[in-house]
Amino acid sequence: MRSVIRGIGSFLPKRVMTNAEMAKLVDTSDAWIQERTGIRERHIAAEGEFTSDLGYAAGLAALADAGMTADDIDLIVVATSTPDLTFPSTATIIQEKLGMRHGAAFDVQAVCSGFIYGLHVTNALLKSGGAKRALLIGAETFSRILDWTDRGTCVLFGDGAGAVVMEAVESEDAANGDASGILQTFIRSDGAHRDMLYVDGGPSRTQTVGHLRMLGNQVFKHAVTDIAQVIRDCAEQANVEIDAIDWFVPHQANQRILSAVAKRLKLRPEQVVSTVALHANTSAASVPLAMDVAVKDGRIKKGDLVMLEAFGGGFTWGAALLRY
């Protein structure tokens, strides 16, 4: 058995906030933001537009790309750290929006690594026979948990969603390295560093939503080291050499992180898919958003080897190798 990606889609809110607009809110400038992050603009959800709305739209796009409807799906997994409500899960809200009355739906919370964690879990369920077809969504409205007076964090994030339709297939060439599908997933975490990137609120501790807090320099150092290593580990477990991989689709946190990881792994800049300039950091949505862009513009083609990776609060991090 192998999980194959049958369709991919994404969605961004209509409102675009430029760095010039940011400079009106906090002591910053377009040049300062671009120099340190590579970000030029980000999308912001409208009032009354929720994470489930973004995820639903991305899910519809992925289903259309796969030539399927909700009737063909028996599992929905949503990776998010900004759910509509404490409960029920955003996945069940999207399930209802799709008019789906069968199967199961649940959320995965691993912050910016959420989509990779979701891919790991969904892949395991499909391969074990727990589901036949799944809709995996990464969706966030991080603008709702930002401190808009903190220039060190508010300039970094945006809202958006990305989704893939995955199907379990059984074929004679399932063990063939050239067969399409998920080849390997690898996830890690280390709670000892949780205070470097966190939200200072929650139902149990403060009974509030809270705001995002980050020690940027420390997160940068850990991210570059851990991302490079997890890519090596994932490739090694799949028995694939780094130089055999066609495309790297990283979590879009910061262009400096993307460049530093690429340098460590001796990757060509053109191999690394970067959308951070236009989307900023959309947390769990960033990897599927970036991958959708690269698929739709023709860079990622059928048969290409693609490495996905992410790093987020917790700390959590992980990678996934697939043949598209």
C-alpha positions as a Markdown table, in Angstrom:
| # | Residue | x | y | z |
|---|---|---|---|---|
| 1 | Met | 0.0 | 0.0 | 0.0 |
| 2 | Arg | 1.1 | 3.5 | -0.7 |
| 3 | Ser | -0.5 | 7.0 | -0.3 |
| 4 | Val | -0.7 | 8.9 | -3.5 |
| 5 | Ile | -1.5 | 12.6 | -3.9 |
| 6 | Arg | -4.4 | 12.9 | -6.3 |
| 7 | Gly | -5.1 | 16.6 | -6.1 |
| 8 | Ile | -3.8 | 19.8 | -4.6 |
| 9 | Gly | -5.3 | 23.2 | -4.0 |
| 10 | Ser | -5.0 | 26.4 | -1.9 |
| 11 | Phe | -6.8 | 29.6 | -0.9 |
| 12 | Leu | -5.8 | 33.0 | 0.2 |
| 13 | Pro | -8.0 | 35.8 | 1.7 |
| 14 | Lys | -8.6 | 38.7 | -0.6 |
| 15 | Arg | -7.1 | 41.4 | 1.6 |
| 16 | Val | -3.3 | 41.9 | 1.1 |
| 17 | Met | -1.3 | 43.8 | 3.7 |
| 18 | Thr | 1.9 | 45.3 | 2.4 |
| 19 | Asn | 5.0 | 46.2 | 4.4 |
| 20 | Ala | 4.2 | 49.9 | 3.8 |
| 21 | Glu | 0.9 | 49.3 | 5.7 |
| 22 | Met | 2.8 | 47.5 | 8.4 |
| 23 | Ala | 5.0 | 50.6 | 8.8 |
| 24 | Lys | 1.9 | 52.6 | 9.8 |
| 25 | Leu | 1.2 | 50.2 | 12.7 |
| 26 | Val | 4.7 | 49.6 | 14.2 |
| 27 | Asp | 8.2 | 51.1 | 14.0 |
| 28 | Thr | 9.4 | 49.3 | 10.9 |
| 29 | Ser | 9.9 | 49.8 | 7.2 |
| 30 | Asp | 9.6 | 47.8 | 3.9 |
| 31 | Ala | 13.4 | 47.7 | 3.7 |
| 32 | Trp | 13.8 | 46.5 | 7.3 |
| 33 | Ile | 11.3 | 43.7 | 6.8 |
| 34 | Gln | 12.6 | 42.6 | 3.4 |
| 35 | Glu | 16.2 | 42.6 | 4.6 |
| 36 | Arg | 15.5 | 40.4 | 7.6 |
| 37 | Thr | 12.8 | 38.1 | 6.3 |
| 38 | Gly | 12.3 | 38.4 | 2.6 |
| 39 | Ile | 8.6 | 39.2 | 3.1 |
| 40 | Arg | 6.9 | 41.9 | 1.0 |
| 41 | Glu | 3.3 | 41.3 | 1.8 |
| 42 | Arg | 0.8 | 38.9 | 3.4 |
| 43 | His | -2.9 | 38.0 | 3.2 |
| 44 | Ile | -5.2 | 38.8 | 6.1 |
| 45 | Ala | -8.6 | 37.2 | 6.7 |
| 46 | Ala | -11.6 | 39.5 | 6.7 |
| 47 | Glu | -13.8 | 40.1 | 9.6 |
| 48 | Gly | -16.1 | 37.0 | 9.8 |
| 49 | Glu | -13.8 | 34.9 | 7.7 |
| 50 | Phe | -12.6 | 32.0 | 9.8 |
| 51 | Thr | -10.0 | 29.2 | 9.5 |
| 52 | Ser | -12.7 | 26.8 | 8.5 |
| 53 | Asp | -13.7 | 29.0 | 5.6 |
| 54 | Leu | -10.1 | 29.1 | 4.3 |
| 55 | Gly | -9.7 | 25.4 | 4.8 |
| 56 | Tyr | -13.0 | 24.6 | 3.1 |
| 57 | Ala | -12.1 | 26.7 | 0.0 |
| 58 | Ala | -8.7 | 25.0 | -0.2 |
| 59 | Gly | -10.3 | 21.6 | 0.2 |
| 60 | Leu | -12.7 | 22.3 | -2.6 |
| 61 | Ala | -9.9 | 23.3 | -4.9 |
| 62 | Ala | -7.9 | 20.1 | -4.1 |
| 63 | Leu | -11.0 | 18.0 | -4.6 |
| 64 | Ala | -11.6 | 19.7 | -8.0 |
| 65 | Asp | -8.0 | 19.1 | -9.0 |
| 66 | Ala | -8.4 | 15.4 | -8.1 |
| 67 | Gly | -11.7 | 15.2 | -10.0 |
| 68 | Met | -13.5 | 14.1 | -6.8 |
| 69 | Thr | -16.2 | 15.3 | -4.4 |
| 70 | Ala | -16.7 | 14.9 | -0.7 |
| 71 | Asp | -18.6 | 11.7 | -1.4 |
| 72 | Asp | -15.3 | 10.1 | -2.4 |
| 73 | Ile | -13.5 | 11.1 | 0.8 |
| 74 | Asp | -13.7 | 9.1 | 4.1 |
| 75 | Leu | -11.3 | 11.1 | 6.2 |
| 76 | Ile | -10.6 | 14.8 | 6.8 |
| 77 | Val | -7.5 | 15.9 | 8.7 |
| 78 | Val | -6.9 | 19.6 | 9.4 |
| 79 | Ala | -3.6 | 20.9 | 10.6 |
| 80 | Thr | -4.1 | 24.2 | 12.5 |
| 81 | Ser | -3.1 | 26.2 | 15.6 |
| 82 | Thr | -5.8 | 28.8 | 15.1 |
| 83 | Pro | -9.1 | 26.7 | 15.2 |
| 84 | Asp | -12.5 | 28.4 | 14.8 |
| 85 | Leu | -13.3 | 27.2 | 18.4 |
| 86 | Thr | -11.7 | 25.4 | 21.3 |
| 87 | Phe | -13.9 | 22.5 | 20.2 |
| 88 | Pro | -15.4 | 21.0 | 18.0 |
| 89 | Ser | -12.4 | 20.5 | 15.7 |
| 90 | Thr | -12.1 | 22.7 | 12.6 |
| 91 | Ala | -12.1 | 19.5 | 10.6 |
| 92 | Thr | -15.6 | 18.6 | 11.7 |
| 93 | Ile | -16.8 | 22.1 | 10.8 |
| 94 | Ile | -15.3 | 21.7 | 7.3 |
| 95 | Gln | -16.9 | 18.2 | 7.1 |
| 96 | Glu | -20.3 | 19.9 | 7.7 |
| 97 | Lys | -19.5 | 22.6 | 5.1 |
| 98 | Leu | -18.8 | 19.9 | 2.6 |
| 99 | Gly | -22.1 | 18.2 | 3.4 |
| 100 | Met | -20.2 | 15.0 | 4.3 |
| 101 | Arg | -22.2 | 12.7 | 6.6 |
| 102 | His | -19.8 | 9.8 | 6.6 |
| 103 | Gly | -16.2 | 9.0 | 7.6 |
| 104 | Ala | -14.2 | 10.9 | 10.3 |
| 105 | Ala | -12.6 | 14.2 | 10.8 |
| 106 | Phe | -10.1 | 15.6 | 13.3 |
| 107 | Asp | -7.5 | 18.2 | 13.9 |
| 108 | Val | -3.7 | 18.0 | 14.3 |
| 109 | Gln | -1.8 | 20.7 | 16.2 |
| 110 | Ala | 1.9 | 21.0 | 15.7 |
| 111 | Val | 2.1 | 24.7 | 14.9 |
| 112 | Cys | 4.1 | 25.4 | 11.7 |
| 113 | Ser | 5.0 | 21.6 | 11.4 |
| 114 | Gly | 1.3 | 20.8 | 11.4 |
| 115 | Phe | 1.0 | 19.8 | 7.7 |
| 116 | Ile | 4.0 | 17.5 | 7.9 |
| 117 | Tyr | 2.6 | 15.9 | 11.1 |
| 118 | Gly | -0.8 | 15.6 | 9.4 |
| 119 | Leu | 0.9 | 14.0 | 6.4 |
| 120 | His | 2.6 | 11.5 | 8.7 |
| 121 | Val | -0.6 | 10.6 | 10.4 |
| 122 | Thr | -2.8 | 10.5 | 7.3 |
| 123 | Asn | -0.2 | 8.4 | 5.4 |
| 124 | Ala | -0.2 | 5.9 | 8.3 |
| 125 | Leu | -4.0 | 5.7 | 8.4 |
| 126 | Leu | -4.3 | 5.2 | 4.6 |
| 127 | Lys | -1.5 | 2.5 | 4.5 |
| 128 | Ser | -3.1 | 0.6 | 7.4 |
| 129 | Gly | -6.5 | 0.5 | 5.8 |
| 130 | Gly | -8.1 | 3.0 | 8.3 |
| 131 | Ala | -9.3 | 5.1 | 5.3 |
| 132 | Lys | -9.3 | 4.9 | 1.5 |
| 133 | Arg | -9.2 | 8.6 | 0.5 |
| 134 | Ala | -8.3 | 11.6 | 2.7 |
| 135 | Leu | -8.5 | 15.3 | 2.5 |
| 136 | Leu | -5.5 | 16.8 | 4.3 |
| 137 | Ile | -5.7 | 20.5 | 5.0 |
| 138 | Gly | -3.4 | 23.1 | 6.5 |
| 139 | Ala | -5.3 | 26.3 | 7.4 |
| 140 | Glu | -4.5 | 29.2 | 9.6 |
| 141 | Thr | -5.7 | 32.7 | 10.6 |
| 142 | Phe | -2.5 | 33.7 | 12.5 |
| 143 | Ser | -3.5 | 37.3 | 12.3 |
| 144 | Arg | -6.0 | 36.6 | 15.1 |
| 145 | Ile | -3.2 | 35.7 | 17.6 |
| 146 | Leu | -0.7 | 38.4 | 16.8 |
| 147 | Asp | 0.3 | 41.3 | 19.0 |
| 148 | Trp | 0.1 | 44.1 | 16.5 |
| 149 | Thr | 2.4 | 46.3 | 18.6 |
| 150 | Asp | 5.3 | 43.8 | 18.5 |
| 151 | Arg | 7.3 | 44.4 | 15.3 |
| 152 | Gly | 9.4 | 41.3 | 15.9 |
| 153 | Thr | 6.4 | 39.0 | 15.3 |
| 154 | Cys | 3.5 | 40.8 | 13.6 |
| 155 | Val | 5.4 | 41.4 | 10.4 |
| 156 | Leu | 6.2 | 37.7 | 9.9 |
| 157 | Phe | 2.8 | 36.0 | 9.6 |
| 158 | Gly | -0.2 | 35.8 | 7.3 |
| 159 | Asp | -3.4 | 33.8 | 6.8 |
| 160 | Gly | -4.1 | 31.1 | 4.2 |
| 161 | Ala | -4.8 | 27.5 | 3.5 |
| 162 | Gly | -3.6 | 24.6 | 1.4 |
| 163 | Ala | -4.9 | 21.1 | 0.9 |
| 164 | Val | -4.1 | 17.7 | -0.8 |
| 165 | Val | -6.3 | 14.8 | -1.6 |
| 166 | Met | -4.6 | 11.5 | -0.7 |
| 167 | Glu | -5.6 | 8.0 | -1.8 |
| 168 | Ala | -4.3 | 4.6 | -0.7 |
| 169 | Val | -3.3 | 2.5 | -3.7 |
| 170 | Glu | -2.2 | -1.1 | -4.0 |
| 171 | Ser | -0.1 | -2.0 | -7.1 |
| 172 | Glu | 2.5 | -4.4 | -8.3 |
| 173 | Asp | 5.1 | -1.6 | -8.3 |
| 174 | Ala | 4.3 | -0.2 | -4.8 |
| 175 | Ala | 7.8 | -1.1 | -3.7 |
| 176 | Asn | 9.4 | 0.4 | -6.8 |
| 177 | Gly | 11.3 | 3.6 | -6.1 |
| 178 | Asp | 9.9 | 5.2 | -9.2 |
| 179 | Ala | 6.2 | 4.7 | -8.1 |
| 180 | Ser | 4.4 | 7.9 | -7.2 |
| 181 | Gly | 3.3 | 8.5 | -3.6 |
| 182 | Ile | 4.7 | 9.2 | -0.1 |
| 183 | Leu | 8.1 | 7.5 | 0.2 |
| 184 | Gln | 9.0 | 8.5 | 3.8 |
| 185 | Thr | 7.9 | 10.8 | 6.6 |
| 186 | Phe | 9.9 | 11.7 | 9.6 |
| 187 | Ile | 8.8 | 13.8 | 12.6 |
| 188 | Arg | 10.5 | 15.1 | 15.8 |
| 189 | Ser | 9.9 | 17.4 | 18.7 |
| 190 | Asp | 11.6 | 18.8 | 21.8 |
| 191 | Gly | 9.5 | 20.4 | 24.5 |
| 192 | Ala | 12.5 | 21.7 | 26.3 |
| 193 | His | 12.5 | 24.7 | 23.9 |
| 194 | Arg | 8.8 | 25.5 | 24.1 |
| 195 | Asp | 9.3 | 28.9 | 25.7 |
| 196 | Met | 11.2 | 30.2 | 22.6 |
| 197 | Leu | 8.0 | 30.2 | 20.5 |
| 198 | Tyr | 4.6 | 30.0 | 22.1 |
| 199 | Val | 1.3 | 31.7 | 22.6 |
| 200 | Asp | 0.8 | 33.2 | 26.1 |
| 201 | Gly | -2.8 | 32.2 | 26.5 |
| 202 | Gly | -5.0 | 29.1 | 26.5 |
| 203 | Pro | -8.3 | 27.7 | 28.0 |
| 204 | Ser | -6.7 | 25.9 | 30.9 |
| 205 | Arg | -4.0 | 28.4 | 31.9 |
| 206 | Thr | -5.4 | 31.8 | 31.2 |
| 207 | Gln | -8.9 | 31.3 | 29.8 |
| 208 | Thr | -7.8 | 33.7 | 27.0 |
| 209 | Val | -6.6 | 33.2 | 23.4 |
| 210 | Gly | -3.3 | 35.0 | 24.0 |
| 211 | His | -0.7 | 36.3 | 21.6 |
| 212 | Leu | 2.2 | 34.8 | 19.8 |
| 213 | Arg | 5.6 | 35.3 | 21.5 |
| 214 | Met | 9.0 | 34.4 | 20.0 |
| 215 | Leu | 12.7 | 34.6 | 20.7 |
| 216 | Gly | 13.6 | 35.1 | 17.0 |
| 217 | Asn | 17.4 | 34.6 | 17.1 |
| 218 | Gln | 17.1 | 31.4 | 19.1 |
| 219 | Val | 14.4 | 30.0 | 16.9 |
| 220 | Phe | 16.5 | 30.8 | 13.8 |
| 221 | Lys | 19.5 | 28.9 | 15.1 |
| 222 | His | 17.5 | 25.8 | 16.0 |
| 223 | Ala | 15.5 | 25.9 | 12.8 |
| 224 | Val | 18.5 | 25.9 | 10.5 |
| 225 | Thr | 20.2 | 23.1 | 12.3 |
| 226 | Asp | 17.2 | 20.8 | 12.9 |
| 227 | Ile | 15.7 | 21.3 | 9.4 |
| 228 | Ala | 18.9 | 20.4 | 7.6 |
| 229 | Gln | 19.3 | 17.3 | 9.8 |
| 230 | Val | 15.7 | 16.1 | 9.4 |
| 231 | Ile | 16.0 | 16.4 | 5.6 |
| 232 | Arg | 19.1 | 14.2 | 5.8 |
| 233 | Asp | 17.4 | 11.7 | 8.1 |
| 234 | Cys | 14.3 | 11.5 | 5.9 |
| 235 | Ala | 16.3 | 11.0 | 2.7 |
| 236 | Glu | 18.5 | 8.4 | 4.4 |
| 237 | Gln | 15.5 | 6.4 | 5.6 |
| 238 | Ala | 14.1 | 6.4 | 2.1 |
| 239 | Asn | 17.5 | 5.4 | 0.6 |
| 240 | Val | 17.6 | 8.5 | -1.5 |
| 241 | Glu | 20.5 | 10.8 | -2.0 |
| 242 | Ile | 20.0 | 14.5 | -1.4 |
| 243 | Asp | 21.3 | 15.3 | -4.9 |
| 244 | Ala | 18.6 | 13.0 | -6.4 |
| 245 | Ile | 15.8 | 15.2 | -5.1 |
| 246 | Asp | 14.2 | 17.5 | -7.7 |
| 247 | Trp | 12.4 | 20.0 | -5.5 |
| 248 | Phe | 12.5 | 21.2 | -1.9 |
| 249 | Val | 9.3 | 22.7 | -0.5 |
| 250 | Pro | 10.1 | 24.2 | 2.9 |
| 251 | His | 8.0 | 25.8 | 5.5 |
| 252 | Gln | 7.9 | 29.5 | 4.5 |
| 253 | Ala | 9.0 | 31.1 | 7.8 |
| 254 | Asn | 11.9 | 33.4 | 6.7 |
| 255 | Gln | 13.9 | 33.7 | 3.5 |
| 256 | Arg | 17.1 | 33.7 | 5.5 |
| 257 | Ile | 16.2 | 30.3 | 7.0 |
| 258 | Leu | 15.5 | 28.9 | 3.6 |
| 259 | Ser | 18.8 | 30.2 | 2.2 |
| 260 | Ala | 20.8 | 29.0 | 5.2 |
| 261 | Val | 19.3 | 25.4 | 5.0 |
| 262 | Ala | 19.9 | 25.3 | 1.2 |
| 263 | Lys | 23.5 | 26.3 | 1.8 |
| 264 | Arg | 24.1 | 23.6 | 4.4 |
| 265 | Leu | 22.6 | 20.9 | 2.1 |
| 266 | Lys | 24.4 | 22.3 | -1.0 |
| 267 | Leu | 21.1 | 22.9 | -2.8 |
| 268 | Arg | 20.8 | 25.0 | -5.9 |
| 269 | Pro | 18.7 | 28.1 | -5.1 |
| 270 | Glu | 16.3 | 27.3 | -8.0 |
| 271 | Gln | 15.5 | 23.9 | -6.4 |
| 272 | Val | 14.0 | 25.6 | -3.4 |
| 273 | Val | 10.4 | 26.7 | -3.7 |
| 274 | Ser | 9.9 | 30.1 | -2.0 |
| 275 | Thr | 6.6 | 31.9 | -1.6 |
| 276 | Val | 7.5 | 33.7 | 1.6 |
| 277 | Ala | 7.7 | 37.1 | -0.1 |
| 278 | Leu | 4.0 | 37.1 | -1.1 |
| 279 | His | 2.5 | 34.9 | 1.7 |
| 280 | Ala | 4.7 | 35.5 | 4.7 |
| 281 | Asn | 4.5 | 32.7 | 7.3 |
| 282 | Thr | 1.1 | 31.0 | 7.2 |
| 283 | Ser | 2.2 | 28.3 | 9.7 |
| 284 | Ala | 0.6 | 24.9 | 8.9 |
| 285 | Ala | -0.7 | 26.2 | 5.6 |
| 286 | Ser | 2.7 | 27.3 | 4.2 |
| 287 | Val | 4.0 | 24.0 | 2.8 |
| 288 | Pro | 0.8 | 23.0 | 0.9 |
| 289 | Leu | 0.4 | 26.6 | -0.3 |
| 290 | Ala | 4.0 | 26.7 | -1.6 |
| 291 | Met | 3.6 | 23.3 | -3.2 |
| 292 | Asp | 0.4 | 24.3 | -4.9 |
| 293 | Val | 2.1 | 27.3 | -6.4 |
| 294 | Ala | 4.9 | 25.2 | -7.8 |
| 295 | Val | 2.6 | 22.6 | -9.2 |
| 296 | Lys | 0.3 | 25.1 | -10.8 |
| 297 | Asp | 3.2 | 27.1 | -12.4 |
| 298 | Gly | 4.6 | 23.9 | -13.9 |
| 299 | Arg | 7.8 | 23.5 | -11.8 |
| 300 | Ile | 6.7 | 20.4 | -10.0 |
| 301 | Lys | 5.7 | 17.7 | -12.5 |
| 302 | Lys | 4.5 | 14.2 | -12.3 |
| 303 | Gly | 7.3 | 11.9 | -11.4 |
| 304 | Asp | 9.4 | 14.5 | -9.6 |
| 305 | Leu | 11.0 | 13.7 | -6.3 |
| 306 | Val | 9.8 | 16.4 | -3.8 |
| 307 | Met | 11.1 | 16.9 | -0.2 |
| 308 | Leu | 8.8 | 18.8 | 2.2 |
| 309 | Glu | 9.9 | 20.1 | 5.6 |
| 310 | Ala | 8.8 | 22.3 | 8.4 |
| 311 | Phe | 9.8 | 23.6 | 11.8 |
| 312 | Gly | 7.5 | 25.1 | 14.4 |
| 313 | Gly | 6.7 | 25.9 | 18.1 |
| 314 | Gly | 7.0 | 23.1 | 20.5 |
| 315 | Phe | 9.7 | 22.7 | 19.1 |
| 316 | Thr | 8.3 | 20.4 | 16.4 |
| 317 | Trp | 9.9 | 19.6 | 13.1 |
| 318 | Gly | 9.7 | 17.1 | 10.3 |
| 319 | Ala | 10.1 | 16.2 | 6.7 |
| 320 | Ala | 8.3 | 14.1 | 4.0 |
| 321 | Leu | 9.7 | 12.7 | 0.8 |
| 322 | Leu | 7.3 | 12.0 | -2.0 |
| 323 | Arg | 7.2 | 11.3 | -5.7 |
| 324 | Tyr | 4.6 | 13.5 | -7.2 |
